[in-house]
Amino acid sequence: MSSFNEMISNITPEIYQSLKLAVEIGKWSDGNKLTAEQRELSLQAMIAWEIQNLPEDQRTGYMGVQECGSKSIEVPNILFKSDAVH
């Protein structure tokens, strides 16, 4: 039996597209529904293939450069007011 990595190296772009469509719609090309295990394994195979064959910005789940939203939010200082009388 071949390893997972060997299996991934044998995936053609056509097989990749078929796996991707099956995961997206939940059905194989013959109309049979994917089981939860088939969907999980197909998604793992897709992601592994993408790592070896696609630039990062074309891979499943790529979200681009993200900046933490809290960096742009001004938080008021309610504990220590600068105009407080001592």
C-alpha positions in Angstrom: 0.0 0.0 0.0 1.4 3.4 -0.9 1.8 6.2 1.6 -0.4 9.4 1.7 2.4 11.4 0.2 2.8 9.0 -2.7 -0.9 9.2 -3.3 -0.8 13.0 -3.3 2.1 13.0 -5.8 -0.1 10.9 -8.2 -3.0 13.4 -8.2 -3.4 15.1 -11.5 -4.9 18.6 -11.8 -8.0 16.9 -13.2 -8.3 14.6 -10.2 -7.7 17.6 -7.9 -10.6 19.5 -9.6 -12.8 16.5 -9.2 -12.0 16.2 -5.5 -12.6 19.9 -5.0 -16.0 19.8 -6.7 -17.0 16.7 -4.7 -16.1 18.4 -1.4 -17.9 21.6 -2.4 -21.2 19.9 -3.4 -21.0 16.9 -1.2 -21.4 14.4 -4.1 -19.2 12.4 -6.3 -19.5 12.9 -10.1 -21.8 9.9 -10.3 -24.2 11.6 -7.9 -23.4 9.4 -4.8 -23.2 11.4 -1.6 -19.8 11.7 0.2 -19.6 10.2 3.6 -18.2 12.4 6.4 -15.0 10.3 6.2 -14.7 10.7 2.4 -15.2 14.4 2.7 -12.5 14.7 5.3 -10.0 12.6 3.4 -10.7 14.4 0.2 -10.2 17.8 1.8 -7.0 16.6 3.3 -5.8 15.4 -0.1 -6.8 18.7 -1.7 -4.9 20.7 0.8 -1.8 18.5 0.6 -1.9 18.7 -3.2 -2.3 22.5 -3.1 0.7 22.9 -0.9 2.8 21.1 -3.5 1.3 22.6 -6.6 -0.3 26.0 -6.0 1.0 29.4 -4.8 -0.1 30.2 -1.3 -2.7 32.8 -2.5 -4.5 30.2 -4.6 -4.9 27.6 -1.8 -8.0 26.6 0.0 -8.6 28.8 3.1 -6.1 31.6 2.0 -7.3 34.9 3.6 -4.4 37.2 2.6 -2.5 39.4 5.0 -4.6 40.0 8.0 -4.2 42.8 10.6 -5.6 42.4 14.0 -8.8 44.5 14.2 -8.0 45.6 17.7 -5.0 47.6 16.5 -7.2 50.0 14.8 -9.7 50.5 17.6 -9.2 53.4 20.0 -10.0 52.2 23.5 -11.0 54.9 26.0 -9.1 55.0 29.3 -12.0 54.9 31.8 -9.9 53.9 34.8 -7.4 56.8 34.9 -8.6 60.1 33.6 -6.0 62.7 32.9 -8.2 65.6 34.1 -8.9 64.0 37.5 -8.4 66.1 40.6 -6.1 64.7 43.2 
